[in-house]
Amino acid sequence: MIVRPERAFDFDAIDAVVGAAFDNEHDPEVRLVRQIRANDGYVPEFSLVADDEGDVVGHIMLSYVTLGDRKILQLSPLAVRPERQKQKIGDALSRDAIMRADEALEPLILVLGHPNYYPRFGFVPARSLGIDPPDDAIPDGPWMARKLANYDPALTGRVDFGPAFKL
Ligand SMILES: CC(C)(COP(=O)(O)OP(=O)(O)OC[C@H]1O[C@@H](n2cnc3c(N)ncnc32)[C@H](O)[C@@H]1OP(=O)(O)O)[C@@H](O)C(=O)NCCC(=O)NCCS
């Protein structure tokens, strides 16, 4: 299995993986992937597939949201085909995405996700870094940030997810 940037010919397979992982082909996450691609925050080189001999078995996206006047990467969504879960495919995608963002000298990655999953990759509560979610109703647990080598502690304030995340 390799992790590589998505290409247009993967898009249908990605829809199928995301739809199956989140248990509904028409669910918000499938639309979210399409909306992210259609918006300014889309970064093709940070939208990755797990490719197992030509089969797309997992997908991850890092795209830009805004924090004040800065663009910051947000991890969403992450999906692994149900019958291939718990085989470290999500792990490989997450670590590869973090490595690529680090190599690109990005300061930080945000995620709104499972509080039991992402800490293994170095994610910590984002509010502890002074970064607030778009909505105060979002609890501390799932709102996380991964500092990268180029982390800048001046990056504080409230995040705006932008139009791609309005479903
Ligand atoms: C979450 C997900 C991406 C993990 O991918 P994966 O390839 O199965 O994960 P890995 O094999 O790398 O890691 C497995 C670990 O993830 C944990 N995990 C899986 N789903 C989880 C969940 N919903 N909440 C918390 N932990 C979860 C497993 O318990 C396992 O933990 P362990 O290593 O302590 O045993 C995958 O289960 C998935 O696609 N789920 C449905 C979509 C989803 O919820 N995406 C994440 C949105 S934030």
The ligand as a MOL file (V3000), in Angstrom:
LIG
                    3D

  0  0  0     0  0            999 V3000
M  V30 BEGIN CTAB
M  V30 COUNTS 48 50 0 0 0
M  V30 BEGIN ATOM
M  V30 1 C -11.3990 6.4870 12.3950 0
M  V30 2 C -10.7790 5.7400 11.2200 0
M  V30 3 C -10.3250 6.7060 10.1420 0
M  V30 4 C -9.5400 4.9930 11.7500 0
M  V30 5 O -8.9090 4.3440 10.6530 0
M  V30 6 P -8.2590 2.8970 10.8560 0
M  V30 7 O -7.4320 2.5840 9.6740 0
M  V30 8 O -9.3300 1.9230 11.2290 0
M  V30 9 O -7.3730 3.1920 12.1400 0
M  V30 10 P -6.0170 2.5260 12.5870 0
M  V30 11 O -5.9420 1.0900 12.1590 0
M  V30 12 O -4.9130 3.4100 12.2240 0
M  V30 13 O -6.1910 2.6180 14.1290 0
M  V30 14 C -7.1490 1.8100 14.7580 0
M  V30 15 C -7.4910 2.4770 16.0400 0
M  V30 16 O -8.4790 3.4820 15.7900 0
M  V30 17 C -9.4790 3.3670 16.7470 0
M  V30 18 N -10.7250 3.9000 16.2500 0
M  V30 19 C -11.4110 3.5250 15.1610 0
M  V30 20 N -12.5490 4.2220 15.0890 0
M  V30 21 C -12.5680 5.0590 16.1530 0
M  V30 22 C -13.4760 5.9930 16.6310 0
M  V30 23 N -14.6470 6.1930 16.0170 0
M  V30 24 N -13.1670 6.6690 17.7630 0
M  V30 25 C -12.0070 6.4420 18.3950 0
M  V30 26 N -11.1090 5.5310 18.0000 0
M  V30 27 C -11.4020 4.8530 16.8780 0
M  V30 28 C -9.5530 1.8870 16.9820 0
M  V30 29 O -10.1830 1.6000 18.1980 0
M  V30 30 C -8.0800 1.4960 17.0370 0
M  V30 31 O -7.5450 1.7890 18.2910 0
M  V30 32 P -6.2850 1.0140 18.8890 0
M  V30 33 O -5.1280 1.3010 17.9650 0
M  V30 34 O -6.0790 1.6410 20.2290 0
M  V30 35 O -6.6720 -0.4050 18.8900 0
M  V30 36 C -11.7310 4.6850 10.6210 0
M  V30 37 O -12.1690 3.8480 11.6570 0
M  V30 38 C -12.9460 5.3050 9.9160 0
M  V30 39 O -12.9130 5.5530 8.7190 0
M  V30 40 N -14.0290 5.5080 10.6720 0
M  V30 41 C -15.2640 6.0370 10.1280 0
M  V30 42 C -15.1210 7.4740 9.7140 0
M  V30 43 C -14.6100 8.3470 10.8470 0
M  V30 44 O -15.1100 8.2840 11.9590 0
M  V30 45 N -13.5670 9.1590 10.5310 0
M  V30 46 C -12.9070 9.9880 11.5010 0
M  V30 47 C -13.5960 11.2850 11.6200 0
M  V30 48 S -12.8080 12.2920 12.8460 0
M  V30 END ATOM
M  V30 BEGIN BOND
M  V30 1 1 1 2
M  V30 2 1 2 3
M  V30 3 1 2 4
M  V30 4 1 2 36
M  V30 5 1 4 5
M  V30 6 1 5 6
M  V30 7 2 6 7
M  V30 8 1 6 8
M  V30 9 1 6 9
M  V30 10 1 9 10
M  V30 11 2 10 11
M  V30 12 1 10 12
M  V30 13 1 10 13
M  V30 14 1 13 14
M  V30 15 1 14 15
M  V30 16 1 15 16
M  V30 17 1 15 30
M  V30 18 1 16 17
M  V30 19 1 17 18
M  V30 20 1 17 28
M  V30 21 1 18 19
M  V30 22 1 18 27
M  V30 23 2 19 20
M  V30 24 1 20 21
M  V30 25 1 21 22
M  V30 26 2 21 27
M  V30 27 1 22 23
M  V30 28 2 22 24
M  V30 29 1 24 25
M  V30 30 2 25 26
M  V30 31 1 26 27
M  V30 32 1 28 29
M  V30 33 1 28 30
M  V30 34 1 30 31
M  V30 35 1 31 32
M  V30 36 2 32 33
M  V30 37 1 32 34
M  V30 38 1 32 35
M  V30 39 1 36 37
M  V30 40 1 36 38
M  V30 41 2 38 39
M  V30 42 1 38 40
M  V30 43 1 40 41
M  V30 44 1 41 42
M  V30 45 1 42 43
M  V30 46 2 43 44
M  V30 47 1 43 45
M  V30 48 1 45 46
M  V30 49 1 46 47
M  V30 50 1 47 48
M  V30 END BOND
M  V30 END CTAB
M  END
